[in-house]
Amino acid sequence: MTQNDILQLGLYLVLILAATPVLGLYMTRLFAGEIGWLRPIERPLYALAGVSDAREQHWSAYAIAMLVFNLAGFLLLFAILRLQDMLPLNPQGLPALPSDLAFNTAVSFVTNTNWQAYGGEGTMSYFSQMAGLTVQNFVSAATGIAIALVVIRAFARKSARTVGNFWTDLTRATLGLLLPGAVIAATSLIWQGVPQNFDAYTTATTLEGAQQVIAQGPVASQVAIKMLGTNGGGFFNANAAHPFENPTALSNFVQMLMIFLIGAALTNAFGRMVKDQRQGYAILATMLLLFVAGVLVAGHAEAGANPLLTALGVDPAMGNMEGKEVRFGSFTSALFAVITTAASCGAVNAMHSSFLPLGGMIPMLNIMLGEVIVGGVGAGFYGVALFIVATLFIAGLMVGRSPEYLGKKIEAREARLAVLAILISPMAILVGTAMALVTEPGLAGLLSSGPHGLSEVLYGFTSAAGNNGSAFAGLTANSVFYNTALGITMLLGRFAMIVPVIAMAGGLAAKKATPASAGSFPTHGPMFVLLLAGTILIVGGLTFFPALALGPVVEHLLLAAGTTF
């Protein structure tokens, strides 16, 4: 790592830390209904929908409302994609999507995964991009924030039978947070050169006399919410490596900031809502500790040269530039990869499959750990809350203390629900990968053999279960098998995890809070930070080490020996 690399990482951390308390205070007031300008906008919407923001829901009613809303969103998006050729704003005359691809894409965007088994500019009309995908970018992110609020209220309230109102939380997250942020972000991206128009694609004649089709469209508006809402779905097939999505070093840095902003600020909002900001700082410190460790490993790996290319005469001083944009370089590409997988964003400005084995393993491992290193908007917070419950339950058993967090006793019901939610994603990843590797349709999608081929499939199911959406793009995923298998994996990784989280939160909200005593385990100091980080790493390590050892670790050893499989 060069001095410039260290300065870039340092500036990034400083800006995230500076923005966290400001945005955290705003979100605290927003979800308490204290933002004056929003009230005249949301009240007519509640009246139209027959919703009262003063009427809260039991955890089961909250979960049902969330599931019904997302089911409706899936059906609407599926219909848009299947009828794309009959809908407006399709200047290229693009056809409707096949049913398996429409299913996969609709599930992908509803679950905030944004996995794309298609090339955006060659598949999606402007109407599908705007009315279909971009709308889900907003409401899927708002759903994640709403579930995080349920978990926060679980620890902030005492003897409560309700956990909030899903419709109110969804509306405030969308109109009060995501929409204003996306407008500001889209404006800055347009300033940097990102297109925002409804023009048909332009056909240009190159200097060599060839014809080239230049895709464009309403790009900035989608890029803004894909980053702010940690969605990741690209308007173009090359995603954030495309110069129309990410034209400059400044736009690249701003997009990296956008990915972390809301997830980091939710830790501060948590501290404010439970009336102890030290708790939020401890969670954020754990996240950033794991994040920086990942950046150092991936950055160091990508700064090194590929020995096979060096043997062919490629200058090793440039680092591993295969699959990367020259305007970003090896470290900035590695930094972006760690950020986008530490959150559940999945946007990419470099091809992860072209990373060196250890450099590519870090993004994969980030997702395997549950994407709790800041994580997706809302999803990262409720994910780390599960690990907090598991950590304190384990620690309590080890030292003979009654496990509790913020005065709420962690009992068998909460521990079972937390472990269930934590294990759903690993189960989906490993079972899905195993099925793909022993079936003919699964093996047909591999473009690589040996350890890298295993990594392609493993990364695909990891990305789907973790609702990330990035890929080792050597995997040919647009097939009936992968569209179906990955679609089911995305649903499990999202909703089979969310329901136990809401159930756990409902039980915790109903508990009485007991004052801290001399026997209470402190949850705001360095010891807790290390214990929580260790639990996250141990769970991920024990679960996925055999698979990683057969994939990127073996590939690294072979490459170090100057050979491949």
C-alpha positions as CSV (number, residue, x, y, z in Angstrom):
1,M,0.0,0.0,0.0
2,T,1.3,3.4,-0.9
3,Q,1.0,6.6,1.1
4,N,-1.8,7.7,-1.3
5,D,-3.7,4.5,-0.5
6,I,-3.4,5.0,3.2
7,L,-4.6,8.6,2.9
8,Q,-7.6,7.6,0.8
9,L,-8.6,5.0,3.4
10,G,-8.0,7.5,6.2
11,L,-10.1,10.2,4.6
12,Y,-12.9,7.7,3.9
13,L,-13.0,6.6,7.6
14,V,-12.9,10.2,8.8
15,L,-15.8,11.3,6.6
16,I,-17.9,8.3,7.6
17,L,-17.2,9.0,11.3
18,A,-18.1,12.6,10.9
19,A,-21.3,11.9,9.1
20,T,-22.5,9.2,11.4
21,P,-23.7,11.3,14.4
22,V,-25.3,13.9,12.2
23,L,-27.3,11.4,10.2
24,G,-27.9,9.3,13.3
25,L,-29.6,12.3,15.0
26,Y,-31.7,13.0,11.9
27,M,-32.9,9.4,11.7
28,T,-33.7,9.4,15.5
29,R,-35.9,12.4,15.0
30,L,-37.4,11.2,11.7
31,F,-38.6,7.9,13.1
32,A,-39.9,9.6,16.2
33,G,-42.1,11.7,13.9
34,E,-40.3,14.9,14.8
35,I,-39.4,16.1,11.3
36,G,-41.9,18.9,10.6
37,W,-41.6,19.2,6.8
38,L,-42.5,15.5,6.4
39,R,-45.8,15.5,8.4
40,P,-47.9,17.3,5.8
41,I,-46.7,14.9,3.2
42,E,-47.2,11.6,5.1
43,R,-50.5,12.4,6.7
44,P,-52.6,12.3,3.4
45,L,-50.8,9.1,2.5
46,Y,-51.8,7.4,5.8
47,A,-55.4,8.7,5.4
48,L,-55.6,7.4,1.8
49,A,-54.2,3.9,2.9
50,G,-56.3,3.8,6.0
51,V,-53.3,3.7,8.2
52,S,-52.8,5.5,11.5
53,D,-49.3,6.3,12.6
54,A,-50.5,6.3,16.2
55,R,-51.7,2.7,15.9
56,E,-48.8,0.2,16.4
57,Q,-48.6,-3.5,15.6
58,H,-47.7,-6.6,17.4
59,W,-44.6,-8.3,16.0
60,S,-46.7,-10.9,14.2
61,A,-48.9,-8.3,12.5
62,Y,-45.7,-6.3,11.6
63,A,-44.2,-9.4,10.0
64,I,-47.4,-10.2,8.0
65,A,-47.6,-6.6,6.8
66,M,-44.0,-6.7,5.6
67,L,-44.4,-10.1,3.9
68,V,-47.6,-9.0,2.1
69,F,-46.1,-5.7,0.9
70,N,-43.0,-7.5,-0.5
71,L,-45.2,-10.2,-2.2
72,A,-47.2,-7.5,-3.9
73,G,-43.9,-5.8,-5.0
74,F,-42.7,-9.1,-6.4
75,L,-45.9,-9.7,-8.4
76,L,-45.9,-6.2,-9.8
77,L,-42.3,-6.2,-10.8
78,F,-42.6,-9.7,-12.4
79,A,-45.6,-8.4,-14.4
80,I,-43.6,-5.4,-15.6
81,L,-40.7,-7.5,-16.8
82,R,-42.9,-10.1,-18.5
83,L,-44.9,-7.3,-20.3
84,Q,-41.9,-5.1,-21.0
85,D,-42.4,-5.1,-24.8
86,M,-46.0,-3.8,-24.4
87,L,-45.1,-1.0,-22.0
88,P,-43.9,2.6,-22.7
89,L,-40.4,4.1,-22.5
90,N,-38.8,1.3,-24.6
91,P,-37.1,3.2,-27.4
92,Q,-34.9,0.2,-28.2
93,G,-37.8,-2.1,-28.6
94,L,-36.4,-4.6,-26.1
95,P,-38.4,-7.8,-25.7
96,A,-40.1,-9.1,-22.6
97,L,-38.0,-11.2,-20.2
98,P,-38.3,-15.0,-20.2
99,S,-40.3,-16.3,-17.1
100,D,-37.3,-17.7,-15.3
101,L,-35.2,-14.6,-15.7
102,A,-38.2,-12.4,-14.8
103,F,-38.6,-14.5,-11.6
104,N,-35.0,-14.3,-10.7
105,T,-34.8,-10.5,-11.3
106,A,-38.0,-9.7,-9.5
107,V,-36.9,-11.8,-6.4
108,S,-33.5,-10.2,-6.7
109,F,-34.7,-6.6,-6.5
110,V,-37.5,-7.2,-3.9
111,T,-34.9,-8.8,-1.6
112,N,-32.4,-6.0,-2.0
113,T,-30.0,-8.4,-3.6
114,N,-29.9,-6.9,-7.1
115,W,-28.2,-10.0,-8.6
116,Q,-28.3,-9.5,-12.3
117,A,-28.1,-12.5,-14.7
118,Y,-28.5,-10.1,-17.6
119,G,-26.8,-7.1,-19.2
120,G,-28.8,-4.0,-18.2
121,E,-28.5,-1.9,-21.3
122,G,-29.4,-4.9,-23.6
123,T,-32.3,-6.2,-21.5
124,M,-34.2,-3.6,-19.6
125,S,-36.3,-0.8,-21.0
126,Y,-36.3,2.6,-19.4
127,F,-39.8,1.9,-17.9
128,S,-38.5,-1.4,-16.4
129,Q,-35.5,0.4,-15.0
130,M,-37.5,3.2,-13.5
131,A,-41.0,1.9,-12.6
132,G,-39.7,-1.6,-11.8
133,L,-36.1,-1.8,-10.6
134,T,-35.6,1.7,-9.1
135,V,-38.9,1.6,-7.2
136,Q,-37.8,-1.7,-5.5
137,N,-34.4,-0.1,-4.8
138,F,-36.3,2.4,-2.6
139,V,-38.8,0.1,-0.9
140,S,-36.5,-2.9,-0.4
141,A,-34.0,-0.6,1.3
142,A,-36.8,1.0,3.4
143,T,-37.9,-2.5,4.4
144,G,-34.5,-3.3,5.8
145,I,-34.5,0.0,7.8
146,A,-37.9,-0.8,9.1
147,I,-36.7,-4.2,10.5
148,A,-33.7,-2.5,12.1
149,L,-36.1,-0.1,13.8
150,V,-38.0,-3.1,15.2
151,V,-34.8,-4.4,16.7
152,I,-33.9,-1.0,18.2
153,R,-37.3,-0.7,19.8
154,A,-37.0,-4.1,21.3
155,F,-34.1,-2.9,23.4
156,A,-35.4,0.6,23.9
157,R,-38.8,-0.3,25.2
158,K,-39.9,-2.0,28.4
159,S,-42.9,-4.4,28.7
160,A,-44.2,-3.4,25.3
161,R,-46.7,-5.5,23.3
162,T,-46.0,-3.6,20.0
163,V,-42.9,-3.0,17.9
164,G,-44.0,-0.1,15.7
165,N,-46.0,0.3,12.5
166,F,-44.6,-1.2,9.3
167,W,-46.4,1.2,7.1
168,T,-45.3,4.3,9.0
169,D,-41.7,3.1,9.2
170,L,-41.7,2.3,5.5
171,T,-43.1,5.7,4.5
172,R,-40.7,7.7,6.7
173,A,-37.7,5.7,5.5
174,T,-38.6,6.2,1.9
175,L,-39.9,9.8,1.9
176,G,-37.8,11.2,4.8
177,L,-34.5,9.6,4.2
178,L,-33.9,7.7,1.0
179,L,-35.7,10.0,-1.4
180,P,-34.0,13.3,-0.3
181,G,-30.6,11.5,-0.1
182,A,-31.1,10.1,-3.6
183,V,-32.0,13.5,-5.1
184,I,-28.8,15.0,-3.6
185,A,-26.7,12.1,-4.8
186,A,-28.2,12.0,-8.3
187,T,-27.6,15.8,-8.7
188,S,-23.9,15.3,-7.7
189,L,-23.6,12.4,-10.2
190,I,-25.1,14.4,-13.0
191,W,-22.5,17.1,-12.2
192,Q,-19.8,14.5,-12.6
193,G,-21.0,13.4,-16.0
194,V,-23.5,10.6,-15.3
195,P,-26.4,10.7,-18.0
196,Q,-30.0,11.3,-17.0
197,N,-32.2,11.4,-20.1
198,F,-34.8,9.4,-22.1
199,D,-32.9,9.4,-25.5
200,A,-32.6,6.4,-27.7
201,Y,-29.2,4.8,-27.8
202,T,-26.7,6.7,-30.0
203,T,-24.9,5.0,-32.9
204,A,-21.5,6.5,-33.4
205,T,-18.7,5.9,-36.0
206,T,-15.4,5.2,-34.4
207,L,-12.0,6.4,-35.7
208,E,-11.6,3.0,-37.3
209,G,-14.8,3.4,-39.2
210,A,-16.8,0.8,-37.2
211,Q,-20.3,1.4,-35.8
212,Q,-20.7,1.6,-32.1
213,V,-23.9,1.8,-30.1
214,I,-23.6,4.0,-27.0
215,A,-26.2,3.2,-24.4
216,Q,-27.6,5.9,-22.2
217,G,-30.9,6.7,-20.3
218,P,-32.0,7.7,-16.8
219,V,-28.8,6.5,-15.2
220,A,-28.0,8.9,-12.4
221,S,-31.4,8.4,-10.6
222,Q,-30.9,4.7,-10.4
223,V,-27.2,4.9,-9.5
224,A,-28.0,7.2,-6.6
225,I,-30.4,4.9,-4.9
226,K,-28.5,1.7,-5.8
227,M,-25.6,3.0,-3.7
228,L,-27.5,4.9,-0.9
229,G,-29.9,1.9,-0.5
230,T,-27.0,-0.6,-0.8
231,N,-28.8,-2.3,-3.7
232,G,-26.1,-2.5,-6.2
233,G,-28.0,-3.3,-9.4
234,G,-26.2,-1.6,-12.3
235,F,-28.0,0.3,-15.1
236,F,-25.2,-1.1,-17.4
237,N,-23.7,-4.6,-17.4
238,A,-20.3,-3.3,-16.3
239,N,-22.0,-1.7,-13.2
240,A,-19.8,0.9,-11.5
241,A,-16.9,0.1,-13.8
242,H,-18.9,1.7,-16.7
243,P,-17.8,5.3,-17.3
244,F,-21.5,6.4,-17.5
245,E,-22.2,5.0,-14.1
246,N,-18.9,6.1,-12.5
247,P,-17.0,8.5,-14.6
248,T,-14.4,10.0,-12.3
249,A,-12.3,9.4,-9.2
250,L,-14.6,11.8,-7.3
251,S,-17.8,10.0,-8.3
252,N,-16.1,6.8,-7.3
253,F,-15.3,8.1,-3.8
254,V,-18.7,9.6,-3.3
255,Q,-20.4,6.3,-4.3
256,M,-18.2,4.5,-1.7
257,L,-19.3,7.0,0.9
258,M,-23.0,6.5,0.0
259,I,-22.7,2.8,0.5
260,F,-21.8,3.1,4.2
261,L,-23.6,6.3,5.2
262,I,-27.0,4.9,6.4
263,G,-25.7,1.6,7.8
264,A,-23.1,3.4,9.9
265,A,-25.5,6.1,11.1
266,L,-28.0,3.5,12.3
267,T,-25.6,2.5,15.0
268,N,-25.7,6.1,16.3
269,A,-29.5,6.2,16.0
270,F,-29.5,3.0,18.1
271,G,-27.4,4.5,20.8
272,R,-29.6,7.6,20.9
273,M,-32.8,5.6,21.1
274,V,-31.7,3.3,23.9
275,K,-30.3,6.4,25.7
276,D,-26.7,5.1,25.8
277,Q,-24.6,6.2,22.8
278,R,-21.7,4.1,24.0
279,Q,-23.6,1.1,22.8
280,G,-23.8,2.4,19.3
281,Y,-20.1,3.4,19.3
282,A,-19.1,-0.2,20.4
283,I,-21.1,-1.7,17.5
284,L,-19.6,0.8,15.0
285,A,-16.1,0.1,16.4
286,T,-16.6,-3.7,15.8
287,M,-17.8,-3.1,12.3
288,L,-14.9,-0.8,11.4
289,L,-12.3,-3.1,13.0
290,L,-13.4,-5.9,10.7
291,F,-13.7,-3.6,7.8
292,V,-10.1,-2.2,8.1
293,A,-8.7,-5.7,8.5
294,G,-10.4,-6.7,5.3
295,V,-9.2,-3.7,3.4
296,L,-5.6,-4.3,4.5
297,V,-5.7,-8.0,3.3
298,A,-7.4,-7.3,0.0
299,G,-5.4,-4.2,-0.7
300,H,-2.1,-5.9,0.0
301,A,-3.1,-8.9,-2.2
302,E,-4.1,-6.8,-5.2
303,A,-1.0,-4.6,-4.9
304,G,1.0,-7.7,-5.6
305,A,1.6,-9.0,-9.1
306,N,0.2,-12.1,-10.7
307,P,3.3,-14.3,-11.1
308,L,1.9,-15.9,-14.2
309,L,1.5,-12.5,-15.9
310,T,4.9,-11.3,-14.6
311,A,6.5,-14.3,-16.3
312,L,4.9,-13.0,-19.5
313,G,6.6,-9.6,-19.1
314,V,3.9,-7.6,-17.4
315,D,5.3,-4.9,-15.1
316,P,4.7,-6.2,-11.5
317,A,4.9,-2.6,-10.1
318,M,1.4,-1.9,-11.3
319,G,-0.1,-4.6,-9.1
320,N,-2.8,-6.9,-10.3
321,M,-4.6,-4.8,-12.9
322,E,-6.5,-7.6,-14.6
323,G,-10.2,-6.8,-14.6
324,K,-9.7,-3.3,-13.2
325,E,-10.2,0.2,-14.6
326,V,-7.0,2.2,-15.0
327,R,-8.7,5.3,-13.7
328,F,-9.2,3.6,-10.3
329,G,-6.1,1.4,-9.9
330,S,-5.6,-1.7,-7.9
331,F,-6.0,-0.4,-4.3
332,T,-9.1,1.7,-5.0
333,S,-10.7,-1.3,-6.8
334,A,-9.9,-3.5,-3.8
335,L,-11.3,-0.8,-1.4
336,F,-14.5,-0.6,-3.4
337,A,-14.8,-4.4,-3.4
338,V,-14.4,-4.6,0.4
339,I,-16.9,-1.7,0.9
340,T,-19.6,-3.2,-1.4
341,T,-19.4,-6.6,0.3
342,A,-19.0,-5.4,3.8
343,A,-22.3,-3.7,3.0
344,S,-24.9,-5.8,1.1
345,C,-24.5,-3.5,-1.9
346,G,-22.9,-5.6,-4.6
347,A,-22.0,-2.8,-6.9
348,V,-18.6,-3.4,-8.5
349,N,-16.0,-1.1,-10.2
350,A,-13.8,-4.1,-11.0
351,M,-14.3,-7.7,-11.8
352,H,-14.0,-9.8,-8.6
353,S,-13.3,-12.9,-10.5
354,S,-10.1,-11.3,-11.8
355,F,-8.8,-10.6,-8.3
356,L,-5.9,-12.7,-7.0
357,P,-7.2,-15.6,-4.9
358,L,-6.8,-14.0,-1.4
359,G,-8.0,-10.6,-2.7
360,G,-11.1,-12.3,-4.1
361,M,-11.6,-14.3,-0.9
362,I,-12.1,-11.2,1.3
363,P,-15.2,-10.0,-0.5
364,M,-16.6,-13.5,-0.4
365,L,-15.8,-13.8,3.3
366,N,-17.4,-10.5,4.0
367,I,-20.7,-11.8,2.7
368,M,-20.3,-15.1,4.5
369,L,-20.0,-13.4,7.8
370,G,-23.5,-12.1,7.3
371,E,-22.6,-8.7,5.9
372,V,-22.7,-7.3,9.4
373,I,-19.6,-5.1,8.8
374,V,-21.9,-2.1,8.4
375,G,-24.0,-4.2,6.2
376,G,-27.0,-3.2,4.1
377,V,-29.2,-0.4,5.2
378,G,-31.0,-1.9,8.2
379,A,-30.0,-5.4,7.4
380,G,-26.5,-4.9,8.7
381,F,-27.8,-3.6,12.0
382,Y,-30.3,-6.4,12.7
383,G,-27.6,-8.9,11.5
384,V,-25.1,-7.7,14.1
385,A,-27.9,-7.7,16.7
386,L,-28.2,-11.4,16.1
387,F,-24.5,-11.8,16.8
388,I,-24.8,-9.7,19.9
389,V,-27.5,-11.9,21.3
390,A,-25.5,-15.1,20.4
391,T,-22.2,-13.6,21.8
392,L,-23.8,-12.6,25.2
393,F,-25.6,-15.9,25.5
394,I,-22.3,-17.8,24.9
395,A,-20.4,-15.5,27.2
396,G,-23.0,-15.8,29.9
397,L,-22.8,-19.6,29.8
398,M,-19.0,-19.6,29.9
399,V,-18.7,-17.3,33.0
400,G,-21.8,-18.4,34.8
401,R,-23.6,-15.1,34.5
402,S,-27.2,-14.5,33.3
403,P,-26.8,-13.1,29.8
404,E,-28.4,-9.7,29.2
405,Y,-28.2,-6.8,26.9
406,L,-29.3,-3.3,28.0
407,G,-31.2,-4.8,30.9
408,K,-33.0,-7.4,28.7
409,K,-32.3,-11.0,29.7
410,I,-31.2,-13.2,26.9
411,E,-33.1,-16.4,27.4
412,A,-33.5,-19.7,25.5
413,R,-36.2,-18.3,23.1
414,E,-34.1,-15.4,22.0
415,A,-31.0,-17.5,21.6
416,R,-32.8,-20.1,19.5
417,L,-34.3,-17.5,17.2
418,A,-30.9,-15.7,16.8
419,V,-29.1,-19.0,16.0
420,L,-31.8,-20.0,13.6
421,A,-31.5,-16.6,11.7
422,I,-27.7,-16.8,11.7
423,L,-27.6,-20.3,10.3
424,I,-30.2,-19.9,7.5
425,S,-27.7,-18.1,5.2
426,P,-24.9,-20.7,5.6
427,M,-27.3,-23.5,5.1
428,A,-28.6,-22.0,1.8
429,I,-25.1,-21.2,0.6
430,L,-23.6,-24.6,1.2
431,V,-26.6,-26.7,0.2
432,G,-27.0,-24.6,-3.0
433,T,-23.3,-24.9,-3.9
434,A,-23.3,-28.6,-3.3
435,M,-26.3,-29.1,-5.6
436,A,-24.8,-27.0,-8.3
437,L,-21.5,-29.0,-8.2
438,V,-23.1,-32.4,-8.5
439,T,-25.8,-31.7,-11.2
440,E,-25.3,-31.3,-14.9
441,P,-27.2,-28.0,-15.2
442,G,-25.1,-26.6,-12.4
443,L,-21.8,-27.6,-13.8
444,A,-22.8,-26.3,-17.3
445,G,-22.6,-22.8,-15.9
446,L,-18.9,-22.9,-15.0
447,L,-16.4,-21.3,-17.3
448,S,-13.5,-22.3,-15.1
449,S,-12.4,-25.6,-13.7
450,G,-10.6,-26.5,-10.4
451,P,-10.5,-24.2,-7.4
452,H,-11.6,-21.1,-9.3
453,G,-14.6,-22.9,-10.7
454,L,-15.6,-23.9,-7.2
455,S,-15.1,-20.2,-6.1
456,E,-17.4,-19.1,-9.0
457,V,-20.3,-21.2,-7.7
458,L,-19.6,-20.6,-4.0
459,Y,-19.5,-16.9,-4.6
460,G,-22.8,-17.0,-6.5
461,F,-24.8,-18.7,-3.8
462,T,-23.0,-16.7,-1.1
463,S,-24.0,-13.5,-2.9
464,A,-27.6,-14.6,-3.3
465,A,-28.0,-15.8,0.3
466,G,-26.3,-12.7,1.6
467,N,-28.5,-10.5,-0.6
468,N,-25.4,-8.9,-2.0
469,G,-25.6,-9.3,-5.8
470,S,-22.0,-9.1,-6.8
471,A,-20.4,-12.1,-8.6
472,F,-17.5,-14.0,-9.8
473,A,-18.8,-13.3,-13.2
474,G,-17.3,-16.3,-14.9
475,L,-20.4,-18.2,-13.8
476,T,-23.0,-18.3,-16.6
477,A,-26.0,-17.7,-14.4
478,N,-28.8,-16.9,-16.9
479,S,-30.2,-20.5,-17.1
480,V,-33.3,-22.1,-15.8
481,F,-31.3,-23.9,-13.1
482,Y,-29.4,-20.9,-11.7
483,N,-32.3,-18.4,-12.1
484,T,-34.5,-20.7,-10.1
485,A,-31.9,-21.9,-7.5
486,L,-30.4,-18.5,-6.9
487,G,-33.9,-17.0,-6.7
488,I,-34.9,-19.4,-4.0
489,T,-31.6,-18.8,-2.2
490,M,-32.3,-15.0,-2.2
491,L,-35.7,-15.5,-0.7
492,L,-34.3,-17.7,2.1
493,G,-31.5,-15.2,2.8
494,R,-33.9,-12.3,3.1
495,F,-37.3,-13.4,4.5
496,A,-36.4,-16.6,6.3
497,M,-34.0,-14.5,8.3
498,I,-36.2,-11.5,8.8
499,V,-39.1,-13.3,10.4
500,P,-37.1,-14.9,13.2
501,V,-35.5,-11.4,13.8
502,I,-38.9,-9.8,14.2
503,A,-40.1,-12.6,16.5
504,M,-37.0,-12.2,18.6
505,A,-37.5,-8.5,18.8
506,G,-41.1,-8.9,19.8
507,G,-40.1,-11.1,22.7
508,L,-37.4,-8.7,23.8
509,A,-39.7,-5.7,23.7
510,A,-42.2,-7.5,26.0
511,K,-39.5,-8.1,28.7
512,K,-38.9,-5.9,31.7
513,A,-35.6,-4.1,31.9
514,T,-33.5,-4.7,34.9
515,P,-30.9,-2.2,36.1
516,A,-27.2,-3.1,35.5
517,S,-25.5,-4.7,38.4
518,A,-21.9,-5.7,39.3
519,G,-22.6,-9.0,37.6
520,S,-23.6,-7.4,34.3
521,F,-21.3,-7.9,31.4
522,P,-20.2,-4.5,30.1
523,T,-21.2,-4.0,26.4
524,H,-19.6,-0.8,25.5
525,G,-15.9,-1.3,26.0
526,P,-12.9,-2.7,24.1
527,M,-13.5,-6.2,25.6
528,F,-17.0,-6.4,24.2
529,V,-15.8,-5.1,20.8
530,L,-13.2,-7.9,20.6
531,L,-15.6,-10.5,21.9
532,L,-18.2,-9.6,19.3
533,A,-15.7,-9.4,16.5
534,G,-14.3,-12.8,17.5
535,T,-17.7,-14.4,17.6
536,I,-18.4,-13.2,14.1
537,L,-15.1,-14.5,12.8
538,I,-15.3,-17.8,14.6
539,V,-18.8,-18.5,13.3
540,G,-17.9,-17.6,9.8
541,G,-14.6,-19.5,10.0
542,L,-15.9,-22.7,11.4
543,T,-18.8,-22.7,8.9
544,F,-17.0,-21.8,5.7
545,F,-13.3,-22.7,6.2
546,P,-13.6,-26.1,4.4
547,A,-15.2,-24.5,1.3
548,L,-12.7,-21.6,1.3
549,A,-9.8,-24.0,1.7
550,L,-10.9,-25.9,-1.4
551,G,-11.4,-22.8,-3.4
552,P,-9.4,-19.6,-3.0
553,V,-6.8,-21.0,-0.5
554,V,-5.8,-23.9,-2.8
555,E,-5.8,-21.5,-5.8
556,H,-3.5,-19.1,-3.9
557,L,-1.1,-22.0,-3.1
558,L,-1.1,-23.1,-6.8
559,L,-0.5,-19.6,-8.0
560,A,2.4,-19.1,-5.6
561,A,3.9,-22.2,-7.0
562,G,3.7,-20.7,-10.5
563,T,1.0,-23.0,-11.8
564,T,-2.8,-23.3,-12.1
565,F,-5.2,-26.2,-11.8
